[in-house]
Amino acid sequence: MTGTEEEQLAQIREWWQRNGKPLLFGGALALVLVFGWQYWQNRQVAQAQAASMLYQQLLSAALETAEPDAAEVARLAGQLKSDFGGSHYAQYASLFVAKVAVDSGRLGDAASELRGLIDKAADKTLEELARQRLARVLAAQDKVEDALRLLDGEATTGFTASREELRGDLLVQLGRSDDAHAAYSKAKQAAAEDGAVGGLQLKLDDLAKGDA
């Protein structure tokens, strides 16, 4: 071996000593990251599928029979909250728990379920749905003023019509016809783009007859 070849080998050995281990470590880390990411994605998909299956079972128990199975709805909702707490599946399950409670006359239980959802809603849509449903439950408990306070402020985008219509219904219960007319008119204006003003117009007409 010539002196030049020996020098080249020495340079290679020196380079490997400086960079070989870091390269091996970096390659191993890259593999860990790739496979770790794939594992996480697969786990997320598996969890979503499991939550979806539980939610479908809950829908069946709540909607697909003449008499909702309240015990089964509560059990499935509890499992969703335990295994997938904070997910949209678990929170929509709370809406169904409240619905079944209302259907069975347990307004207090429904109110408690909806309050918990409002406090920890996963998004604004869920919060708005829970808020409006709680307002209806409170009104059924003759707590109309409390229900109105829940509807203070602006609604989540896309829910102005339903919130103002509900506000109008509550104001009618209190005998405040002028305020109810204003709320129904605001709801009608918000709903005009969707063409969903028929029911609101009937309520406005009923108020006009009452004032005549």
C-alpha positions in Angstrom: 0.0 0.0 0.0 1.4 3.3 -1.0 1.9 6.3 1.3 -1.0 8.1 -0.5 -3.4 5.1 0.1 -2.4 4.9 3.7 -3.1 8.6 4.1 -6.5 8.2 2.5 -7.4 5.3 4.8 -6.2 7.3 7.8 -8.4 10.2 6.7 -11.4 7.8 6.3 -10.8 6.3 9.8 -10.6 9.8 11.3 -13.8 11.0 9.5 -15.6 7.8 10.7 -14.5 8.4 14.3 -15.8 11.9 14.1 -19.0 11.3 12.2 -19.8 7.6 12.2 -21.6 7.4 15.5 -23.6 10.6 15.0 -24.7 9.3 11.6 -25.8 6.0 13.0 -27.6 7.7 15.9 -29.3 10.1 13.5 -30.4 7.3 11.3 -31.8 5.3 14.2 -33.6 8.4 15.5 -35.1 9.0 12.1 -36.4 5.4 12.0 -37.8 5.8 15.5 -39.6 9.0 14.5 -41.0 7.5 11.3 -42.3 4.4 13.0 -43.4 6.3 16.1 -45.5 8.6 13.9 -47.0 5.7 12.0 -47.9 4.0 15.4 -49.5 7.3 16.6 -51.5 7.7 13.5 -52.7 4.1 13.6 -53.6 4.5 17.2 -55.6 7.6 16.5 -57.5 5.9 13.7 -58.2 2.9 16.0 -59.5 5.2 18.8 -61.7 7.1 16.4 -63.2 3.9 15.0 -63.8 2.6 18.6 -65.5 5.9 19.6 -67.6 5.9 16.4 -68.8 2.4 17.1 -69.8 3.3 20.7 -71.6 6.4 19.4 -73.5 4.4 16.8 -74.7 2.1 19.6 -75.8 5.1 21.6 -77.7 6.5 18.7 -79.5 3.2 18.3 -80.4 3.1 22.0 -81.6 6.7 21.9 -83.4 6.9 18.6 -84.2 3.6 17.0 -86.8 2.4 19.4 -90.2 3.8 20.4 -89.0 4.1 24.0 -85.4 5.1 24.4 -83.3 2.8 26.6 -82.2 5.4 29.2 -80.0 3.0 31.1 -78.2 1.9 27.9 -77.8 5.5 26.7 -76.3 6.5 30.1 -73.9 3.4 30.1 -72.6 4.1 26.6 -72.3 7.8 27.2 -70.4 7.1 30.4 -68.0 4.8 28.5 -67.4 7.4 25.8 -66.6 10.0 28.5 -64.3 7.6 30.3 -62.5 6.3 27.2 -62.7 9.3 24.9 -63.3 12.2 27.3 -63.3 15.6 25.6 -63.9 14.1 22.1 -66.8 15.3 20.0 -68.3 11.8 20.3 -68.3 12.0 24.1 -69.8 15.5 24.1 -72.5 14.8 21.5 -73.3 11.8 23.7 -74.0 14.3 26.5 -76.6 15.9 24.3 -78.4 12.6 23.9 -78.2 11.9 27.6 -80.0 15.2 28.2 -82.6 14.5 25.5 -83.5 11.1 27.1 -83.7 12.8 30.5 -86.1 15.4 29.1 -88.2 12.7 27.4 -88.5 10.9 30.7 -89.3 14.0 32.7 -86.0 14.3 34.5 -85.5 18.0 33.8 -83.0 18.5 36.6 -80.7 15.7 35.3 -81.0 17.2 31.8 -80.0 20.6 33.1 -77.0 19.2 34.9 -75.8 17.4 31.9 -76.1 20.4 29.6 -74.4 22.8 32.1 -71.4 20.5 32.3 -71.3 20.5 28.5 -71.4 24.2 28.2 -68.5 24.6 30.7 -66.2 22.2 28.7 -67.5 22.3 25.2 -65.1 21.1 22.5 -66.2 23.8 20.1 -68.5 26.8 19.8 -71.2 24.7 17.9 -71.5 22.3 20.8 -71.6 25.1 23.3 -74.4 26.8 21.4 -76.5 23.7 21.0 -76.1 22.9 24.7 -76.9 26.5 25.6 -80.1 26.6 23.6 -81.3 23.2 24.9 -80.6 24.2 28.5 -82.6 27.4 28.0 -85.6 25.3 26.8 -85.1 23.0 29.8 -85.1 25.9 32.2 -88.2 27.3 30.6 -89.9 24.0 31.1 -88.9 24.3 34.8 -90.6 27.8 34.9 -87.2 29.5 35.1 -87.8 31.6 32.1 -85.7 34.6 33.3 -82.7 32.3 33.9 -83.2 30.9 30.4 -83.2 34.4 28.9 -79.9 35.2 30.7 -78.3 32.2 29.0 -79.1 33.8 25.6 -77.5 37.1 26.3 -74.9 38.2 23.8 -74.3 37.1 20.3 -74.9 33.6 19.1 -72.3 31.4 17.4 -72.1 32.0 13.7 -74.9 30.3 11.9 -77.1 30.1 15.0 -78.5 33.6 15.3 -81.9 32.6 13.8 -82.4 29.7 16.2 -81.2 31.7 19.2 -83.4 34.7 18.5 -86.4 32.6 17.8 -85.9 30.8 21.1 -85.5 34.2 22.8 -88.8 35.3 21.2 -90.5 32.1 22.5 -89.3 32.9 26.0 -90.4 36.5 25.9 -93.9 35.3 24.8 -94.0 33.2 27.9 -93.3 36.3 29.9 -96.0 38.3 28.1 -93.4 40.7 26.6 -95.0 40.9 23.1 -92.9 43.9 21.8 -89.6 42.3 22.8 -90.7 39.0 21.4 -91.7 40.7 18.1 -88.2 42.3 17.9 -86.5 38.9 18.6 -88.6 37.1 16.0 -87.9 39.8 13.4 -84.2 39.5 14.0 -84.5 35.7 13.7 -86.4 36.1 10.4 -83.8 38.4 9.0 -81.0 35.9 10.0 -82.9 33.0 8.5 -83.9 34.8 5.2 -80.8 33.6 3.4 -81.8 30.0 4.0 -85.5 30.5 3.1 -86.5 29.1 6.5 -88.8 31.9 7.6 -92.2 30.2 7.4 -92.5 29.2 11.0 -91.2 32.5 12.2 -93.7 34.4 10.1 -96.5 32.4 11.7 -95.2 33.4 15.1 -95.1 37.1 14.0 -98.6 36.8 12.7 -99.8 35.3 15.9 -98.3 38.2 17.9 -100.0 40.7 15.5 -103.4 39.0 16.1 -102.8 39.2 19.8 -102.1 42.9 19.6 -105.1 43.6 17.4 
